[in-house]
Amino acid sequence: MSFRLDFLCLINPFFSDSVLLRKLSVDLLNNIVSELNGFLWSYVLIVMLIGLGLWFTVRAKFVQILCLPEMFRLVGEGAGATPREGHISTFQAFCVSTASRVGVGNIAGIAIAVVAGGPGAVFWMWVIATIGAATGFVESTLGQIYKVPRENGGFQGGPAYYIKNALKSPFFAGLFAVLISVTYGLIFNSVQANTISASMDTSFGMDPYVTGALISGFTALVIFGGLVRISKVVAMLVPFMAGAYLLVAIVVTIMNIDLVPQVLATIVKCAFGFEPAMGAAVGIAMMTGIKRGLFSNEAGMGAVPNAAATADATHPVKQGLVQSLGVYFDTLLVCTASAMLVLLTPGLDGLIENKVTGIALIQEGLSMQLGSWTHLFITIVVLFFAFSSIIGNYFYGEINMNFISRRKEALWIFRALVVVMVYVGSVLSLDFVWNLADLFMALMAVTNLVAIALLGRFAFAALDDYLAQKKAGIVNPEFDPRVLPNRVGVVSWPRHKEEELEQ
């Protein structure tokens, strides 16, 4: 390729100039996008996410802490329930959001964060998860309040729907729908496919083109079956993949139980700079933990409400609490499991000095503790984590494609594009596209955060109603939209005769 370009440059100097111009243009655009990402993710989003998280925590009366028992009860209740025909259960909606939220970043990303920010970064991930759980509660409750019925049964909703129907802002609703469809449905899925392809090539020497064809085929089989089929598939995948990974982490932790108190003490000491020799400076630890936590649990980003809205629940707060627990599951369980695998690794300092990080660091640690078979185990875990993320990400895309266009042809074209991008991601490196996805996600998050800040009072009113019914001894509270400050945009909950007469 290099010889061909040199030859063309000799016979046509204008070709040389055009190639150079295009390269400079792409580099310039990439630099601009990188600068915007740095500003948005390092300043704007961190301030908005933490500030709103704290505000929601106070206004919702520490719901993410005081309602923990109810969260577990609701997940258990949903797991044992059979949804109505064409509907998605609360547990299936929880699994969809978890499939998208829990991915390769929960393994590789956490290992990188611990190396870059020191053990103290783990503590700040815990803090941001606790704060973010309140934001997750608010946005998911709003997703349920403003959900709309689907043509073939069931519900759909999310930020695009409550921005349009409750805030009466169709432009920003459409902008959000486009951003999330492109970011999650196309770009993120290409990156997940690339991860699977690279892992299969490293572990088994499988040709990326073969891997791409297989992943694309399995993706098509699932997504062309619609939202209900997707929810059923992830309801099987998520408990299996997460359970297997957590079980191995628990085994390693028990094997090193005598070191666990020391590791936990180190995490806390490094978080506050009491033991700087053991990790990075407190500022680096804090920023690394906060960023990793925000990226991982997705609270406030506007993605999870799309899954929450599909659940067939008797009260919006039920799904708000379930998805709030999802934030904890992502960070306090899966991310902490990865962190413990890293921090309990024998000879950790030596591995870090040799620049071993990411998934390789997890594999080395497990291999030392449990044997070389764990290399294959991690490869399989990465495969399941990444594939379930592809399915979960597509789920968000379909819901928003239904918002953008009601034409069935548009949805089928979108599905075809998803399959194509999964294949392309398997065989090509998409660094610039990934950088652009970060920008799209930042803009998506800012749009959603402004919306939930304006609509938060409706989630708080629903919470007060739910807690009042529970206090009155009602085991299964039912939602009456009249408890809200107003019912603008509420279309899927029971209407009463007096309201219909008023209309």
C-alpha positions as CSV (number, residue, x, y, z in Angstrom):
1,M,0.0,0.0,0.0
2,S,2.9,2.3,0.9
3,F,4.6,1.6,-2.5
4,R,1.3,2.3,-4.4
5,L,0.9,5.6,-2.6
6,D,4.5,6.6,-3.4
7,F,4.1,5.7,-7.1
8,L,0.8,7.7,-7.4
9,C,2.5,10.7,-5.7
10,L,5.3,10.6,-8.3
11,I,2.9,10.6,-11.3
12,N,0.4,13.0,-9.8
13,P,1.6,15.5,-7.2
14,F,-2.0,16.6,-6.8
15,F,-2.8,13.2,-5.5
16,S,-0.1,13.6,-2.8
17,D,-1.6,16.9,-1.7
18,S,-5.1,15.5,-1.5
19,V,-4.0,12.4,0.5
20,L,-2.1,14.6,2.9
21,L,-5.0,17.1,3.1
22,R,-7.4,14.3,4.0
23,K,-5.1,12.9,6.6
24,L,-4.6,16.3,8.2
25,S,-8.3,16.9,8.2
26,V,-9.0,13.6,10.0
27,D,-6.2,14.3,12.5
28,L,-7.6,17.8,13.1
29,L,-11.1,16.5,13.6
30,N,-9.9,13.8,15.9
31,N,-8.0,16.3,18.0
32,I,-11.0,18.6,18.2
33,V,-13.2,15.7,19.3
34,S,-10.6,14.6,21.9
35,E,-10.5,18.1,23.3
36,L,-14.3,18.3,23.6
37,N,-14.3,14.8,25.2
38,G,-11.7,15.9,27.7
39,F,-13.7,19.0,28.7
40,L,-17.1,17.3,28.9
41,W,-16.0,14.2,30.7
42,S,-13.5,15.8,33.1
43,Y,-15.5,18.8,34.1
44,V,-19.1,19.2,32.9
45,L,-20.3,15.7,33.3
46,I,-18.6,15.0,36.6
47,V,-20.0,18.1,38.1
48,M,-23.5,17.4,36.8
49,L,-23.5,13.7,37.7
50,I,-22.2,14.2,41.2
51,G,-24.2,17.4,41.9
52,L,-27.5,15.9,40.7
53,G,-26.7,12.6,42.4
54,L,-26.3,14.3,45.8
55,W,-29.4,16.4,45.2
56,F,-31.5,13.4,44.2
57,T,-30.2,11.5,47.3
58,V,-31.4,14.2,49.6
59,R,-34.7,14.8,47.8
60,A,-35.5,11.1,47.6
61,K,-34.6,10.7,51.3
62,F,-31.7,8.4,50.7
63,V,-33.9,5.9,48.8
64,Q,-30.8,4.0,47.5
65,I,-29.8,3.1,51.0
66,L,-33.0,2.8,53.0
67,C,-34.9,0.8,50.4
68,L,-32.2,-1.8,49.8
69,P,-34.3,-4.6,51.3
70,E,-37.2,-3.7,49.0
71,M,-34.9,-3.7,46.0
72,F,-33.8,-7.3,46.6
73,R,-37.4,-8.3,47.3
74,L,-38.5,-6.8,44.0
75,V,-35.7,-8.6,42.0
76,G,-36.6,-11.9,43.6
77,E,-40.3,-11.3,42.9
78,G,-39.6,-10.5,39.3
79,A,-37.3,-13.5,38.7
80,G,-40.1,-15.8,39.7
81,A,-42.9,-14.1,37.7
82,T,-44.1,-15.1,34.2
83,P,-44.8,-12.0,32.1
84,R,-48.0,-11.5,30.1
85,E,-47.9,-12.4,26.4
86,G,-45.9,-9.8,24.5
87,H,-44.7,-8.1,27.7
88,I,-41.4,-7.9,29.5
89,S,-41.1,-8.7,33.2
90,T,-39.3,-6.4,35.7
91,F,-36.6,-9.0,36.0
92,Q,-36.1,-9.3,32.3
93,A,-35.8,-5.5,32.1
94,F,-33.2,-5.6,34.9
95,C,-31.2,-8.2,32.9
96,V,-31.3,-6.1,29.7
97,S,-29.9,-3.1,31.5
98,T,-27.3,-5.3,33.3
99,A,-26.3,-6.9,30.0
100,S,-25.5,-3.4,28.5
101,R,-24.0,-2.1,31.7
102,V,-21.8,-5.1,32.6
103,G,-19.3,-5.6,29.9
104,V,-15.6,-6.0,29.2
105,G,-14.9,-2.7,31.0
106,N,-15.9,-4.4,34.2
107,I,-12.8,-6.6,33.8
108,A,-10.2,-4.8,31.7
109,G,-11.4,-1.3,32.7
110,I,-11.2,-1.9,36.4
111,A,-7.7,-3.5,36.2
112,I,-6.5,-0.4,34.3
113,A,-8.1,1.9,36.9
114,V,-6.5,0.1,39.8
115,V,-3.1,0.3,38.1
116,A,-3.5,4.0,37.0
117,G,-5.2,5.3,40.2
118,G,-3.9,2.9,42.8
119,P,-6.1,0.9,45.3
120,G,-7.8,4.1,46.5
121,A,-9.6,4.3,43.1
122,V,-11.8,1.4,44.2
123,F,-13.1,3.4,47.2
124,W,-14.2,6.3,45.0
125,M,-15.9,3.9,42.7
126,W,-18.0,2.7,45.7
127,V,-18.8,6.3,46.6
128,I,-19.9,7.2,43.1
129,A,-22.0,4.1,42.8
130,T,-23.9,5.0,46.0
131,I,-24.5,8.5,44.7
132,G,-25.4,7.3,41.2
133,A,-27.9,4.8,42.5
134,A,-30.2,7.8,43.4
135,T,-29.8,9.2,39.9
136,G,-30.5,5.7,38.5
137,F,-33.7,5.5,40.6
138,V,-35.0,8.9,39.3
139,E,-34.4,8.3,35.6
140,S,-35.8,4.8,35.6
141,T,-38.9,5.8,37.6
142,L,-39.4,8.6,35.0
143,G,-39.0,6.1,32.2
144,Q,-41.8,4.0,33.7
145,I,-44.1,7.0,34.4
146,Y,-43.9,8.2,30.8
147,K,-43.7,4.9,29.0
148,V,-46.0,4.4,26.0
149,P,-47.7,1.2,24.6
150,R,-46.2,-0.7,21.7
151,E,-48.3,-1.8,18.8
152,N,-47.7,-5.6,19.4
153,G,-48.1,-5.4,23.2
154,G,-45.9,-4.3,26.0
155,F,-44.3,-0.9,26.5
156,Q,-41.4,1.3,25.4
157,G,-40.0,4.6,26.7
158,G,-37.0,6.4,27.9
159,P,-35.5,9.9,27.8
160,A,-36.7,10.6,24.2
161,Y,-40.2,9.9,25.3
162,Y,-40.3,11.9,28.5
163,I,-38.4,14.8,26.9
164,K,-41.1,15.0,24.2
165,N,-44.2,14.1,26.1
166,A,-43.6,15.7,29.5
167,L,-41.2,18.5,28.6
168,K,-42.8,19.2,25.2
169,S,-39.4,19.4,23.5
170,P,-39.5,17.3,20.3
171,F,-36.1,18.7,19.0
172,F,-34.1,17.5,22.0
173,A,-36.1,14.3,22.2
174,G,-35.2,13.6,18.6
175,L,-31.6,14.5,19.2
176,F,-31.4,12.1,22.1
177,A,-33.0,9.3,20.1
178,V,-30.5,9.7,17.3
179,L,-27.5,10.0,19.6
180,I,-28.3,6.8,21.6
181,S,-29.3,4.8,18.5
182,V,-26.0,5.6,16.7
183,T,-23.8,5.4,19.9
184,Y,-25.2,2.2,21.4
185,G,-26.8,0.4,18.5
186,L,-24.0,0.9,16.0
187,I,-20.7,2.2,17.4
188,F,-20.6,0.5,20.9
189,N,-21.6,-2.7,19.3
190,S,-18.7,-2.5,16.8
191,V,-16.3,-2.0,19.7
192,Q,-17.7,-5.0,21.6
193,A,-17.4,-7.1,18.5
194,N,-13.8,-6.0,18.1
195,T,-13.1,-7.1,21.7
196,I,-14.6,-10.6,21.0
197,S,-12.6,-10.9,17.8
198,A,-9.3,-9.9,19.4
199,S,-9.9,-12.3,22.3
200,M,-10.7,-15.2,20.0
201,D,-7.7,-14.5,17.8
202,T,-5.3,-14.3,20.9
203,S,-6.7,-17.4,22.6
204,F,-7.5,-19.7,19.6
205,G,-5.9,-18.1,16.6
206,M,-9.4,-17.7,15.0
207,D,-9.5,-15.5,11.9
208,P,-11.3,-12.2,12.7
209,Y,-13.3,-12.6,9.5
210,V,-14.7,-16.0,10.7
211,T,-15.3,-14.6,14.2
212,G,-17.1,-11.6,12.6
213,A,-19.3,-13.8,10.5
214,L,-20.3,-15.9,13.6
215,I,-21.0,-13.0,15.9
216,S,-23.0,-11.2,13.2
217,G,-25.0,-14.4,12.6
218,F,-25.9,-14.9,16.3
219,T,-26.7,-11.2,16.6
220,A,-29.1,-11.3,13.7
221,L,-30.8,-14.4,15.1
222,V,-31.5,-12.6,18.4
223,I,-32.3,-9.0,17.3
224,F,-34.6,-9.9,14.4
225,G,-36.8,-11.6,17.0
226,G,-37.7,-8.2,18.6
227,L,-37.6,-6.9,22.1
228,V,-39.3,-9.9,23.8
229,R,-36.8,-12.4,22.3
230,I,-33.9,-10.2,23.4
231,S,-35.2,-9.9,26.9
232,K,-35.5,-13.7,27.1
233,V,-32.0,-14.3,25.8
234,V,-30.3,-11.8,28.2
235,A,-32.4,-13.2,31.1
236,M,-30.5,-16.5,30.5
237,L,-27.1,-15.0,29.7
238,V,-26.7,-12.4,32.5
239,P,-27.2,-14.7,35.5
240,F,-24.9,-17.3,34.0
241,M,-22.0,-15.0,32.9
242,A,-22.0,-12.8,36.0
243,G,-22.5,-15.8,38.3
244,A,-19.6,-17.7,36.9
245,Y,-17.3,-14.7,37.1
246,L,-18.3,-13.7,40.6
247,L,-18.0,-17.4,41.8
248,V,-14.3,-17.5,40.6
249,A,-13.7,-14.1,42.3
250,I,-15.2,-15.4,45.6
251,V,-13.1,-18.5,45.5
252,V,-9.9,-16.5,45.0
253,T,-11.0,-14.1,47.8
254,I,-11.6,-17.1,50.2
255,M,-8.2,-18.6,49.3
256,N,-6.6,-15.3,50.4
257,I,-9.0,-14.5,53.2
258,D,-6.2,-13.6,55.6
259,L,-5.1,-10.8,53.2
260,V,-8.6,-9.3,52.6
261,P,-8.5,-7.0,55.7
262,Q,-5.2,-5.7,54.7
263,V,-6.4,-5.1,51.1
264,L,-9.5,-3.3,52.3
265,A,-7.4,-1.1,54.7
266,T,-5.1,-0.3,51.8
267,I,-8.0,0.8,49.6
268,V,-9.3,3.2,52.3
269,K,-5.8,4.5,53.2
270,C,-4.9,5.2,49.6
271,A,-8.3,6.8,48.9
272,F,-7.4,9.6,51.4
273,G,-3.7,9.7,50.9
274,F,-2.8,8.2,54.3
275,E,-0.6,5.7,52.6
276,P,0.8,7.4,49.4
277,A,3.6,4.8,49.0
278,M,1.0,2.1,48.3
279,G,-0.7,3.9,45.4
280,A,-1.3,7.1,43.5
281,A,-1.8,10.5,45.0
282,V,-5.3,11.1,46.5
283,G,-6.3,13.4,43.6
284,I,-5.4,10.8,40.9
285,A,-7.1,8.0,42.9
286,M,-10.3,10.1,43.3
287,M,-10.5,11.2,39.7
288,T,-9.7,7.7,38.4
289,G,-12.3,6.0,40.6
290,I,-15.0,8.6,39.9
291,K,-14.5,8.4,36.1
292,R,-14.4,4.6,36.1
293,G,-17.5,4.4,38.3
294,L,-19.4,6.9,36.1
295,F,-18.5,5.1,32.9
296,S,-19.3,1.7,34.3
297,N,-22.7,2.1,36.1
298,E,-24.2,4.4,33.5
299,A,-26.4,6.2,36.0
300,G,-27.7,9.4,34.6
301,M,-26.5,8.6,31.0
302,G,-30.0,8.0,29.8
303,A,-29.5,4.5,28.6
304,V,-31.0,2.4,31.4
305,P,-34.5,4.2,31.4
306,N,-35.1,2.7,28.0
307,A,-35.0,-0.8,29.5
308,A,-36.8,0.2,32.7
309,A,-39.7,1.6,30.6
310,T,-40.4,-1.8,29.0
311,A,-41.1,-3.5,32.3
312,D,-44.7,-4.5,33.0
313,A,-44.9,-3.2,36.6
314,T,-47.8,-2.1,38.8
315,H,-46.0,1.0,40.0
316,P,-43.2,3.1,38.4
317,V,-41.1,3.0,41.6
318,K,-40.7,-0.7,41.4
319,Q,-38.5,-0.4,38.3
320,G,-36.8,2.6,39.8
321,L,-35.7,0.5,42.8
322,V,-34.8,-2.5,40.7
323,Q,-32.6,-0.4,38.4
324,S,-31.1,1.4,41.3
325,L,-29.9,-2.0,42.6
326,G,-28.4,-2.5,39.1
327,V,-26.0,0.3,39.8
328,Y,-24.8,-1.5,42.9
329,F,-24.6,-4.8,41.1
330,D,-22.4,-3.3,38.4
331,T,-20.0,-1.5,40.8
332,L,-20.2,-3.1,44.2
333,L,-20.2,-6.6,43.0
334,V,-18.7,-7.1,39.5
335,C,-16.3,-4.2,39.5
336,T,-15.2,-4.9,43.1
337,A,-14.7,-8.6,42.1
338,S,-12.3,-7.5,39.4
339,A,-10.5,-5.1,41.8
340,M,-10.0,-7.9,44.4
341,L,-8.6,-10.2,41.7
342,V,-6.1,-7.6,40.9
343,L,-5.2,-6.6,44.4
344,L,-4.8,-10.2,45.6
345,T,-2.5,-11.1,42.7
346,P,0.9,-12.4,43.9
347,G,3.8,-10.2,42.8
348,L,1.4,-7.4,41.7
349,D,4.1,-4.7,41.8
350,G,6.4,-6.6,39.5
351,L,3.6,-7.2,37.0
352,I,2.8,-3.5,37.0
353,E,6.4,-2.6,36.5
354,N,6.4,-4.9,33.4
355,K,3.4,-2.9,32.2
356,V,1.0,-5.8,32.5
357,T,-2.5,-4.4,32.7
358,G,-6.1,-4.8,31.6
359,I,-7.4,-8.3,31.0
360,A,-3.9,-9.6,30.8
361,L,-3.4,-8.6,34.5
362,I,-6.6,-10.4,35.5
363,Q,-5.5,-13.5,33.6
364,E,-2.1,-13.5,35.2
365,G,-3.5,-13.2,38.7
366,L,-6.0,-16.0,38.2
367,S,-3.4,-18.2,36.5
368,M,-1.2,-17.9,39.6
369,Q,-4.0,-18.7,41.9
370,L,-6.1,-21.3,40.1
371,G,-4.0,-22.5,37.2
372,S,-3.6,-21.9,33.5
373,W,-7.1,-23.0,32.6
374,T,-8.3,-19.6,33.8
375,H,-7.0,-18.0,30.6
376,L,-9.6,-19.9,28.7
377,F,-12.2,-19.1,31.3
378,I,-11.6,-15.4,31.0
379,T,-11.8,-15.6,27.2
380,I,-15.2,-17.2,27.6
381,V,-16.3,-14.6,30.1
382,V,-15.2,-11.8,27.8
383,L,-17.2,-13.5,25.0
384,F,-20.4,-13.6,27.0
385,F,-19.9,-10.2,28.5
386,A,-19.3,-8.6,25.1
387,F,-22.1,-10.5,23.3
388,S,-24.7,-9.7,26.0
389,S,-23.6,-6.0,25.7
390,I,-24.2,-6.2,22.0
391,I,-27.7,-7.4,22.5
392,G,-28.5,-5.0,25.4
393,N,-27.1,-2.0,23.4
394,Y,-29.3,-3.0,20.4
395,F,-32.3,-3.1,22.7
396,Y,-31.8,0.6,23.4
397,G,-31.4,1.4,19.8
398,E,-34.6,-0.3,18.7
399,I,-36.7,1.5,21.3
400,N,-35.4,4.8,20.0
401,M,-35.7,3.9,16.4
402,N,-39.4,3.3,17.1
403,F,-39.4,6.9,18.4
404,I,-37.6,8.3,15.3
405,S,-39.8,6.5,12.8
406,R,-42.8,4.2,13.0
407,R,-42.2,2.7,9.6
408,K,-41.2,-1.0,9.9
409,E,-38.8,-0.6,7.0
410,A,-36.7,1.9,9.1
411,L,-36.4,-0.7,11.9
412,W,-35.4,-3.5,9.5
413,I,-32.7,-1.2,7.9
414,F,-31.5,-0.4,11.4
415,R,-31.2,-4.0,12.3
416,A,-29.3,-4.7,9.1
417,L,-26.9,-1.9,9.9
418,V,-26.3,-3.3,13.4
419,V,-25.4,-6.7,12.0
420,V,-23.1,-5.0,9.4
421,M,-21.4,-2.9,12.1
422,V,-20.9,-5.9,14.3
423,Y,-19.0,-7.6,11.4
424,V,-17.0,-4.4,10.5
425,G,-16.0,-4.0,14.2
426,S,-14.8,-7.6,14.2
427,V,-12.3,-7.1,11.4
428,L,-11.3,-3.4,11.6
429,S,-9.9,-1.0,14.2
430,L,-12.3,2.0,14.8
431,D,-10.3,4.3,17.0
432,F,-11.7,7.5,15.6
433,V,-15.2,6.2,15.7
434,W,-14.8,5.1,19.3
435,N,-13.6,8.7,20.1
436,L,-16.7,10.1,18.4
437,A,-18.9,7.7,20.4
438,D,-17.5,9.2,23.6
439,L,-18.6,12.6,22.4
440,F,-22.1,11.4,21.4
441,M,-22.5,9.7,24.8
442,A,-21.5,12.9,26.6
443,L,-24.0,15.0,24.7
444,M,-26.6,12.3,25.3
445,A,-25.9,12.4,29.0
446,V,-26.1,16.2,29.3
447,T,-29.5,16.1,27.5
448,N,-30.8,13.5,29.9
449,L,-29.5,15.1,33.0
450,V,-31.1,18.4,32.3
451,A,-34.4,16.5,31.6
452,I,-34.4,14.5,34.8
453,A,-33.4,17.6,36.8
454,L,-36.6,19.3,35.5
455,L,-38.8,16.2,36.0
456,G,-37.3,14.9,39.2
457,R,-40.3,16.1,41.3
458,F,-42.5,13.6,39.5
459,A,-40.3,10.7,40.6
460,F,-40.3,12.0,44.2
461,A,-44.1,12.2,44.2
462,A,-44.3,8.6,42.9
463,L,-41.9,7.5,45.6
464,D,-43.9,9.1,48.3
465,D,-47.0,7.3,47.1
466,Y,-45.3,4.0,46.9
467,L,-43.9,4.3,50.4
468,A,-47.2,5.4,51.8
469,Q,-48.9,2.3,50.3
470,K,-46.2,0.1,51.7
471,K,-46.6,1.7,55.1
472,A,-50.3,1.1,55.0
473,G,-49.6,-2.6,54.6
474,I,-50.2,-2.9,50.8
475,V,-47.8,-5.6,49.6
476,N,-48.2,-4.8,45.9
477,P,-48.7,-1.0,45.5
478,E,-50.6,0.2,42.4
479,F,-49.9,3.5,40.7
480,D,-52.6,6.2,40.4
481,P,-51.2,9.0,38.2
482,R,-53.3,11.6,40.1
483,V,-50.6,11.6,42.8
484,L,-48.3,13.5,40.3
485,P,-48.2,17.3,40.2
486,N,-49.7,17.0,36.7
487,R,-50.4,14.2,34.2
488,V,-49.0,15.8,31.1
489,G,-47.4,13.1,29.0
490,V,-48.7,10.2,31.1
491,V,-50.4,7.7,28.7
492,S,-49.9,4.2,29.8
493,W,-51.4,4.2,33.3
494,P,-55.1,3.8,34.3
495,R,-57.2,6.9,33.7
496,H,-60.2,7.7,35.9
497,K,-63.7,8.7,34.8
498,E,-63.4,12.2,36.2
499,E,-60.2,12.7,34.3
500,E,-61.8,11.5,31.0
501,L,-64.7,13.9,31.6
502,E,-62.2,16.8,32.1
503,Q,-60.5,15.9,28.8
